Amino acid sequence: MPRLKQDRAVRTREVLLRAAAVEFDEKGYTGALVTSILTRAELTAGAMYFHFKNKEALAVAVMNEQHQAIEPRLTSRGLQRLVDITLVWAHQLPIDPMLRAGVRLAVEQGSFGMRDASTFLNWQASMLECLRDAEEDRELMPGVDPESVAEFVVGACTGVQLYAQLVNGRADLQQRTVRMWELLLPGLAVPTVARSISLDPKRAVNG
């Protein structure tokens, strides 16, 4: 019985997060209503407040779900894994409401009084791990600082997607992401590795 309750609680939390993601994606934080989220989820207020104390806590949880849209799709290591994170991200962002809502909330949070950098720091940590592996595998050019690169790539991806969203609703986000790496890789990777890194957008689908 305790296991049954635990499984039910996990499912309820997932339903809440998905309903909230759709609401936040469509309306932003300020426009999103808890009542609308509960209607989408077909749940009571009590079910929500069992998991999240308020709308802000729910928004933070949605922001921090971004990795679940990306990490399970990755099988590579080092610089290729770093590139693959961004290729999968660029592919999933236009089609995954959870990821899209997380990105929107993370970018717009200052406008509604939140200051939670955890989602950016989590991406930075994931990318730093890739770069540490790349360093261990001798993929990086001499003098390349993994921490600086990880921080830069997080910022670069944020800027690329914002620009793409304004220009054409992210229709060419994958192409812009590939172009970003075409510019960055020669300065990061030793020549043989730079030539071997695949920038094929199909990796986002096929792994």
N, C-alpha and C positions, 0 to 999 in steps of 0.2 A: 504493500500500500504506500509506504513512503516514496518508493521509486516511481510509482504511478503519479503521485502528486508532484514530484520533481519534474517528471517528463511533461506534465501538463503545464507547469509553471514556465518551463523552457519554451514550449510552443506558444503560450500566451505572450511571453516577452517578444518572440519573433514576430507574431502577428501585429503586436503594437508597434514595433519598430518599422515594419513594412508599411503599415497604414500611416504612420507619422512621416515616413520618408516621402510618400506620395503627396501628402498635405504640404510638407515643407518645400518640396520641389516645385509644386504648383504655385504656392502663395508666399513663400518666404517665411521667416520666423514670425514677424509681426502679424501677417495676415492669417497664419495658421491658427485654427481654433481647436482646443482640446475636445470640445463636443463633436467637431467634425472628424477628428482622429478616431474617437470612440465609435462614431457611426460607421466609419470605414472598416474598423476592426471588428465591429459587432460585439463590443465588450462594454462592461460597466465601468464607471469611474473608479469603483473600488478595485477592480482588476488592474487598472493603470497605476493607481497610487500604491498598490502593493509592490510594484516594480520601480516606479519613478515618482519622486516626491512632487515634481512640478513639470511644466512644459520645458523649462530650461534644462533640467536633467535629462529629459527625453531627447532634446536637441543635441546635447553633448554625446549621448549614446549613439545617435544616428551618425554624427560626425566621426565617431571612433569605430564605426562599422566598415569604413572604407576598405580596410585591409582585407576583409573577408571577400570582397569582390575581386581581389587581385591575387593574393598570396596562394590560394589553392590551385591557381592556373599555372604556376611557375615550376619549372623543373631544372632550369639552368643554374649556373654558378658564376661568380665573379662579375666581370664587366657585361657579359651577355645577360646575366640575370638583372643587372641594373637597367640595361636597355629594355629588357622584356617587361619589367615593372611598368615602364612608361608606355610601351606599346599596348599592353593589355589595358592599362588605365585609359589611354586614348580611344581604344576600341569600345570599352565598356561604358564610358561616361555618357555618350549619347543614348544608350539603350537601357541603362540600369538606374532606376529611380533612387535606389538606396545610395549608390555612389554619387549620383548627381545631387541629391539632397545634401549629402555630407559635404560635398565641395561647396555648394551654395552657402550652407550655414557657416562653414569655416571661413569663407572669404568675406561674407557680409556681417559676421557677428559683431563687429565694432559698432555697426549702426543700431543695434538693439542692446548695447551695454554689456556684451559678453567679451571676455578676454581669455580665451582658452586656447593655448597654443599646442595642446597635446596632439592633435591630429597631424600638425606639421612636424612636430618633434618625433612622432612615431614613424612617419615616412622617412625622416632624416636618419633615424636609427636603422631602419631596414636598408636604406641605401648605403649607409656606412658599413654595414655588415658585408654587403656585396663588394664594396671597395676594399675592405680589409682582406677578403678572400682574393681579390684581384692582386692586391699587394703581395700576398703570400705566394701567389702563382706567378709572380713577376710579369704581370700584364701591364703595369703602370709605368709611365715614363719617369725617369729620375726626378725627384723634387716635387712630385705630385702629392699633395696633402689630402688624404681621404676625407677628413672631417670638413675641410673647406669645400671640397667638391660635392659632398653629400648635401651640405647646406645650400650650395649654389643651385644644384639640380632641383631641389624642392622649390626654390624661388622661381627658377626658370620655367618649370612646368606650370606653376601657378600663373605666371605671366602669359605663357603661351595659350593656355586654355581661356583665360579672360579675353585676350585679344581675339582668338578665334570665335569666341561666343559673340563678341560685339560685331565682328566683321560678317560672319555668315552662320551664326548659330552652331558653331563647332563642326560644320560640315567637312572641313578639311583638317581637323585636329590631328588625325593620324599623319598626314603629309607634313604638317608643321613639326610634329614630334620627330619624324625621321630627319627632317632638315636640321633640327636642333642638334641631333647626334652627328650628322655629317660635319657640322661646324665644330663640335666639341671633341669628338673622338681623336682627331689627329694630335691634339694637345694633351690628351690623357693617356692614350695607350701606345705601347711600343708598336712600331710600324707593322710587324707581322700580325699582332693581335688586332690592331685597328682594321686591317684588311679582312680578318676572319670573322669579325662581328657581323652577325646578320641583322639588317634593319628592315627585313621583310615584314610588312604589316600583318601578313598571314600568320606570323608566329603568335599573334594575339588570340587567334582562333584555334590553331593547331598545336600550340605549345612548342 
